[in-house]
Amino acid sequence: MNMNPLFPHQVIINTNNLDIIDLAERCELLTDILIDSDSPAECAALCNYVYAHIEAIKENLDKPLSAARIEQLSVDDPSEFPEAKWLADSDALCDYCQAVTRVLLCHSLPLKTMQQLNGLLMQLVNTLVDDLKTPRFLRTANVAG
């Protein structure tokens, strides 16, 4: 159960069969909806779900990935690894996303500031997704013996 202290309604996310990338992609979809929402109630609900998904990502960052996911994140040659584009690790990005979400749930900001923070949250989530989907494994040749 993921509970946001600023939004007292319980959010239950079924994380069975979902890894951190699946959760991050869901979060990305939620922020895509959030950026276009004009309803304060809808924004609050979406922020709460974003917060809960980010919390689930944080709880699962150290869990092993499936063989299929590792294959998706693998390259054949070290030169194929992309250069790092962001200075923060996934855990820090999760913290930043949750901090922005908490601010958005306070409801005491001017509309323009809320829109800017919605945009910032969307960019942070997109960066998190990109970071999690970045190749990080090197394929090795199977030696038949």
Secondary structure, DSSP 8 states (H G I E B T S, - for coil): -EEETTEEEEE----TT--HHHHHHHHHHHHHHHHH---HHHHHHHHHHHHHHHHHHHHHTTS---HHHHHHTEESSGGGS-----SS-HHHHHHHHHHHHHHHTT--S-HHHHHHHHHHHHHHHHHHHHHHHS--EE-------
